[in-house]
Amino acid sequence: MNDPGDPTEGFDTRAVRAGQRRGPEQEHSDPIYATSSFVFSSAAEAAARFAGDEPGNIYARFTNPTVRTFQDRLAALEGGEACVATASGMSAILSTCLSLLKAGDHIVSSRSVFGSTTNLFSNYLTRFGIRVTYVPLGDLKAWEAAIRPETRLLFAETPSNPLTELVDIRALADLAHAHDCLLAMDNCFCTPALQRPLDLGADLVIHSATKYLDGQGRCVGGAVVGDAERVGKEVFGFLRTAGPTMSPFNAWVFLKGLETLRLRMRAHCESALALAQWLEAQPGVARVHYPGLASHPQHALATRQQAAFGGIVAFEVKGGREQAWQVIDSTRLLSITANLGDAKTTITHPATTTHGRIKPEQRESQGISESLIRVAVGLEDIEDIQRDLARGLDRFP
């Protein structure tokens, strides 16, 4: 049996081996436990399992060996005590909020979050008496001014989607804790291969495993990582009751993704930097958003806080929606889809896709213009990605 999270082992070793528990067949690869329930040796054992008096599998809504291996491995990579895997990244955020908050509580959130996160906070949690205030991501004074006596949670993603804005995680964690609040960080864009928010003081880490943890766009899933009390007990308790559960097959796919996580992230980052530098030189491009560029206003913070700069590049073309769509529609290699973190490079128009359901004034406050394009750089040859984008960009005068 492997140690589920030996801190003395290196990152890549943990990514390949952490959490694996070999069964009596002595299988080498992680098995898929495709079963809805588990058999007990006696009525007394069943009672003890259900009561929580002894560990073991009960029912696959909340206990499954394949899912447990994924949870243990991701917790080991993030440096957390516990991980709860969920059906999607959004269900990870929902599970966090409904397990740790109650009616009358208040969230301070970055305004630069995924569109569905904004919808969840503004349109659904408010129905249950949980209020939210949005602030500029990097403005710590605005964060502090928004905190109320009833504030319980600060929520942010860094780098943000799609403009790759950053916040100083350690400074924001210190601010949260000074006001007896929790800090939850969405680490989707960086993954633990580039950034470990718990090491910087965050209390909770949220993942959409659908993205880089999978790495090939095969499955949907999410996760919450943190301490044994809040995540291992409270968030797990919500999952056990409400059931936003990750399937064993999806967990197995994510385990395969974790095995190559850092190798892939290095390649994504290298190509993304090359693409960002190339885009800055294109006459039809008005602005490029990428933390690895010296022109990025938070380049110094990214250099200090992250191991590399990520695989997401956003850029604004000269013009508006028509010109942005022209660039997108001219591509032949890139995939026009809103997903990211794939081996295949994807391209999308955030104002009408990922952030299309939020109010226009919210998009404007986030800086998401009609001319903005987001590229999630994949693993193809960078020259081919550049050539494909040039089909549309070369049409600009």
N, C-alpha and C positions, 0 to 999 in steps of 0.2 A: 504494500500500500504506500502510495506517495504522500508526502506531507502536503496538505492542501495549500500551504502558503509559507514555505520556508524563506524567511527574509534574507538568509545568507546566500541564496541562489540568485544568479543574474536574471535580468529581465527576460531575455530570450529563452532561458531554461524554464522559467515559470510559465511563459507563454505556451510552451510545448507540453509541459508535464504537470503543472500544478493542478491539484484537485482530482487526479485520476486515481481510481480505486479498482484494481483488477478483481474480477470475479473468479469463481472456481474454475472457469474455462481458461484462465490465464491469457485472455485476449490482449493483443498488443495495442490495437487502436481502441479509441473510446467507443463503447457499444451504445446502441440506441435502445432504450427501454420503452418499447411501444406497448404500454399497458395502462389501463385506466385505474386499476386498483392493485393491491398487494395482499397476499395471504398471510394470516397469522397462525402461529403454532398452537394457539389456544385462545379461549375467550378471555382469559386473564391478560395475555399479551396484547390482545386487541384493546382491552380497556385501558391498559397502561399506556399504549401508544396514543390513543385518542385523548387521554387525560394529560399527556405531555410528561408523564413520569419516566418514560424511557424513550430514547431516540429510535428512529426507524421510519420506514416508509408506511404511509397510510392510504393516500388517495392522490392521484396525479394532478389534481387541481393545485396542490401545494407541496407535494413531495414526489420527486422523480429523480432517480440517480443521474440521468443524463443532464437534466437541468441543474442539479446540484453541482455537478462537475464544472459546468460553465460558470455558475455563481462563484464557486470557490476560486476558479482560475482568474476571473475578472477582479474579484476582491484582492487576490494576491498581486495583480498587476497595478491596481490603484492604491494599494497600501491600506485597504479598509478591513475592518473586522468582519463585516457581513455584506452580502449582496442578495438582492431579491430580483430575479428575472421576471419580466412581464411580457405581455403580448405585443407591445409596441413601445416606441419612445414616448408617445403621448400618454399611454397608460401608465408609464413609469412616473410621469409628472403628476397625473391624476392620483395615483396611489400615494405618492408623497404628500400631496395636499390634503387628501381626505383622511389620511391616517394621523397626520400631525397637526392639523388645524381644525377649528370648530367655528360655528356661527359667531360673528362678532370680531373674529380675528382679521388681521390686515396684512397684506403682502406688499412689499415694495419690489417692483420688478424693473429691470432694464427695459426701456422702450424698444431696444434693438434685439428682440427675440423672434423666433420662428412664428409665422403667422398663425398657426394652429394653437401655439401657446397663448398668444394674445386672445384668440377666440375663447379658449378654455377659461382663462382668468376673467375676461370681461363679460362673457355671455352665459357662462354656466356656473362658475363658482359663486358669482354674485347672487344667483338664485337661492343659494344656501347661506347667505349672510356673510360671506367672506369678501372683503373689499380689496381693491388693488389700486396702487398708484404707480405710474410709470415715470421713470427718470432717465436722463441721458446716461449711457453706460459708463463713460469714463469720468463723470463729474461727481467726485466723492462728497462735495458740499451739498449737491442736490440729493444724493442718497440720504445723508444725515438729516436734511431739512424735511424729508418726506416721512421719516420714522415717527410713529405715534406711540402712545402708551400701549395700544392694542396690537402693534406690529409684532408678528411672530416669525416672519420668514422674509429673507432677501433672496431674490432669484435673478440669475444672470447666465448668459452664455458668452464665453470668450475663447476664441474670436467669435464675433457675432455673424449671424446669417442674414443677409448675404454680404455686408460691407466690411467684414473682417475687422470690426472695431474691437478694442480690448479694454479690460479693466484690470487694475492691480489687485489680484486676488488676495494677497496678504493684507493689504490696506483695507479692502472691503470686509474681509473676515474680522479684522480688529474692530472695525466700526460696528459690525453686526453684534459681536460679542459684548462690546461696551454697552449695548442697549438690550442685552439679553435676547437677542434674535438668533435664528439659525441662518446659515448661508448655504444655499444650494447652487451648485455650478453645473451647467450643462457642458459636458466635455466632449461633445460629439465631434467637433471639428479637429481637435487635437488627439484625442484618445490618450491613454496613459503612456503611449510610446513617446509623446512629445510634451506632456504636461500632466502633473499629478496634483490636482487642487487640494486634496486632503493634506498633503505635505505643506501646503501654503496656508492652512488654517480653515479651509472650508469644512463644513459639517457633513454635507451630502454631495454626491456626484451622480448626475443623471446621464444616461446614455440612450441614444437610439442605436441599438446594435445593428439595425438595418444598414447602417452606413459603413464606416471603415472597419468595424469589428468583424462584419461579414466580409466585406471587401470585393464581392462579386455580384451584388444586387440580387441575391437568391431568396432571402427570407426577411420577414418583418419581425422585429423584437425590440425589447428595451430592458433597462436595468437601473436599479438604484443601489449605490454603494455608500456605506457609512459605518457607524458603530453598531455594536451588538444590541444596544437598547432600542435606539430609534428605528434602525433598519431591520435588524434581526428579530425584533419583537413587534414593534408597532406597524411598520410597513408590511412585514410578513403576515401579521394578523389580519390586515386589510385584504391582502391577496388570498389568504386562506378562506375568508368569508365571501368576498366579492368575486374572485376568480378571474382577474385579467391575466391569464396564465400563459406562459411560453410553452409551446409544444416541444416534446422531446426531440423531434426531428430538427426543428429550428435550432434548438440548443446545440445539437450535434454539428450542424452547419457552422454555427458561430464558433464552436471549439476549433474547427478546422481553420476558420479565419484567423483566430487568435495566434495560431502557430506561426503565421507569417506576418504578423501585424507590423513589427518594427521594420522588417525588410521592405514591406510595401510602403509604409509611411515615408521612409527615406527616399524611395523612388518618386512618390507623389510630390514630395517637397522639392526635390531637385528639378523636376519638370515644371512645377508651378512657378518657381522663381525664374526659370528661363523664359516661360511664357509671359510672365508679368513684365520682365525687362523688354521683351520683344514688343509687347503691346504699347509700352510707353513711347516707342519710336514710330508708331503708326499714325499717319496724318489724320485718319478718321476717328481716332480715339481722343476723347476729351480728358479722361481721368482714369487711372488704374488704382484699384484698392487691393493691396496685398501687403501684409506686415513685413515681408522680407525686403521691401523696397525702402531705400533711404527717404523717399518722398512720403512714406506713410507716417502720419503724425505720431504714432505710437511705436515706431520701429525700435526705439531703445528699450521700451518695456517688453516688446516681443522677444528681443534678444536676451533679455534677462530672465524672462518667465517661462519661455518655451525652449525645447531642445532644437526645434526647427520651426519653419513658418507655416506649415500646413499645405494642403492641396487645393484650396479654394481661391480662385482669382475672380474678382468682379471688376467690370469696367463699364464706363459710360461712353457711348458713341456720340458724335456730334449730330444733333437732331433730336428726335423723340422716338415714339413707339414705332413709327413706320421704318425708320432707319435701323432700329434695334432688331425688329423682326426681319428686315432684309438680310442682316448679317446671320441671324439664326437660320433662316430658310435657305441661305446659300450654302450651308455646310452639307457635306456628303458623308463624311466620316463620323463626326461627332453625333451623339445620340441626343435628340431633343426630348428630354425628360427631366422631371424635377428632382429625381433621386440624385444622391451624391455618394462619394466614397467607393465607387465602383472601379474595377479594373479598366472599364471603358469610359472615356471622357464624355461627360454630359454637359449640355448647355440649356439654359432656360432663361425666361424673361420674368424675373421675380414679381413685378408689379401686376402681372396677370396670371401668375401660377401660385407660387408658394405664399405670397402675400396678397393674393387677389381678393380674398374674402374679408380682409380688414378694411376699415373705413379709409377713404382717400386721405383724410387729414392725418390719420395715423401713419399711413405710408409716407406722407410728406415729412412728418416729424422724425421718421426713421431715416430719411434721406434716400428713400427708394423711389427713384425717378422712372419715368417712362423710357428713358434712354439707357437704363441699366441692364446689363447682361451678366449672368453668373456662369462661370465655367468651373466644373469640378474636374480637375486634371487627372486623367487616368494613367495607364501604364504603357500607352502606345509610344512610338518614337516621337519626340518633341517636334521634329521637323515636319512630320505629317500633321500634327495638331495645328501648327502654325500655318501650314499650307492650306488647311481646310478653312481656317478663319479668314485667311487672306482672300478667299473667294468673294466674301461679302465686303470686307474692309477695303479692298482694292477698288471698289466702285465709288468710294468717296472721292470728291475732287481734291 
